[in-house]
Amino acid sequence: MRWLPRSLWGRLTLVMLVGVLATQLVANLIWAQQLRSQSEREATAAAQHLGRSAAAAVRFFKSLPVNYRPLLIEQLREMGGTRFFVNTNTAQIPVDPIAQSELSQAVLTTLDATLKRELPRLVDYRLALAWPQDLQVGDNGVLLSDLPDDWVQHTLIVKPRPAPVLVIQAELAPGEWVYLAALLPDPYFLDSDNPLAMDRLALQLATLVSVLLLSLLVVRWLTQPLGKLADAAQAFGHGGLTEAMPETGSSEFVATARAFNAMQDRIQRFIDDRERLFSSISHDLRTPITRLKLRTELLDDDETRAEFHEDLDELDVMVKGALQSVKDTDIHENRTALRLDALLERLVADAKLAGQEVAFAGGAITVQAKPLALKRAITNLIDNAVKYGGRAEVLLSEAGDTVELTIRDYGPGVPDEARDSLFQPYVRLEHGRQSNSLGMGLGLGIARNIIHAHGGELALSNHPDGGLVARLKLPRSARPG
């Protein structure tokens, strides 16, 4: 399964490719087997018929007086009327046979069996299949190509496309050989011996390529809207503003796009209503808190007044923190090319001007990001490292399409069981409260929300030599997630 493509387009393409190739292969094998069987049946039947004719010709020539044989052969050459080219020789003539194949062997075997049946012990004979080029027909070295055209044009095919010649040499008596040359009824029967010839394979390959190209276009046409839908859902899930999906295409995709648009509208209305409600409540709470503080001043008991002040201050801090959280995470700006190393150098320089100990190392790296939001997230991480760890080291690196930013402090670190809880609002450990009593425990949560909105990740871990390490990973491109 790991070799399968992950995309729907890739999987459909692979299925189409394997399916078409398997279908072509099976069909070719079946067709080749049927064609080979049919060709063998037809060739063997033709060989039997030709064998009976050759046996009759041999018996006829054997029955003739020796002096009559040349006269009859001359008449046959002048008048025609036979399917054989005939010649007489004093010895067997050597013949260069064609390359042996299953079909040619089947023809020779069938012909041999027919002659044995038709000429039982009458003569000795030799069989061969040969090409007409350089075929010797006489014991004086005469070649078939040396003969006049009218001698062979009615019996053999020499040009323009030569056909294989069946040569039968029979010994009628010692020193008396009759030479018979003929064609099978299908002169080019050997062409069917290789059903998968290059011309047929080229035609099938062209058909296969055409089918595959059309299949790829259709698959691409069907899956491309799904890719756009996935990108829109991913961008919307990371806080990006997306346009409504076009409700065009197949009925299934139109229904999906319509449902996605309706869902996006409902979620966006819910988020907007929640932010307005949250901001309104936070703002409205500040007025009664202020009134309660004023009324607390009228209390005569100093201890009770101090307790009221402490509770109201804590409540005021929580309201301010809630407003800050909404303000920091809801930064509406477009993504743009951002020199991350230049941004970090400015933040480190500002920290040094404030008397903080921060070191930076890294090369020139550009990312697609929201500048103000990303600056807010990195600032929170550096401030936390300085406040709770004394000093910070910032390292910027890259690996392929991913940019990694590591911020290490030199504090006591964080217990493993409490590490995940640091991203929750208003959660602060004992060391944090001692180092910074004015904090609200919102910085890490805000930073992680901003990083997630950029399609990145933020993880915390303890350094082996002490201190906490915040590891931030961002994609180079503007694609969320």
C-alpha angles and dihedrals in degrees: 000000000000090000091060116101114253097221124080089232091054094047094047090047091050092048091049092047095048092042095051093043093048091047092049092047095049092043091049092049093050092044092047092050093048092046092048092049092047092047091050092050092048094044094049092047089051090047091054091051092046091046092055090049091048091049090051090049092049092049090048094051091044090055093052122089112256093246092055096054097078091047092052092047091052091050091049090052092050099040104026119204099143134087092219133080101223132200136158124225138176094232142017112282118223114244127198103223125215122252109290119248137166093261096047090046090051090052093049093045092051092046092049092051091049093050092048089053095045097039106038107187093326099114142001114240142182127212131201142156113222142165116252092236110099091356110157114219104173137049089236091067097262113157127213089244090058093061123094114268094240090060094064108016093093096046110029137037110226102158157066088002111012118221124211113266125221108220120199118183116185127185106224093178137341106303092006116104128168116211117210123183122181146153127240115246086259101047093191096046091133090069089074091053088083108042091176097061120160094256092053091044091050091052092048091046090053089050091048093050091049092050092046094049091050090046092050091050092049093047091047091048091051098044101040094079089051090055090052090049091051091049091049092048091048093048092047091048090057094050099265122144109242131186121239114278112252109252096221135113130047120006092248093053092044089055091047093048091048091051091047093050091049091048091048091052093049094048093046091050090049092051093047092048091048093050093047091047093046093048092046093050092047093049093044092051092060092066097056090041089056091048091050091052090053092049091047089062088063092061114109097205108084094200093051091046091053092050091050090049091051093051093046092048090052090049090048091051091052092051092048090048091052091051091047092050092054092044096049098046097041099066109148109204138126125255116255140168107284128188098224095190091054091050091051092048090055092048092048091048091051091049092051091050087055089055096256124139109236128153126195134195130173146101133257109296129169124200136177106245148129101270100207095042094047091046089053092051095048092044091055091051094049092045091051091050092051096042098045101027105037095233138019138218118204120198124184120195140153137219116187109304093347127089118204125200118189122193116186129185131190100231129119093280126229129283112253093237092054099044098092093046092062090079092059116097119264093007112136130165124226093257090052094051091050094047097044118017093177096060123109102200095246103109099085094045091050091047093050093048091053093047091049089050087058091052093254139118135239121199133173126214139162117253115236090234094046136278135072124285121207109198116196122189123192133178116239094225129067092247108118115233 
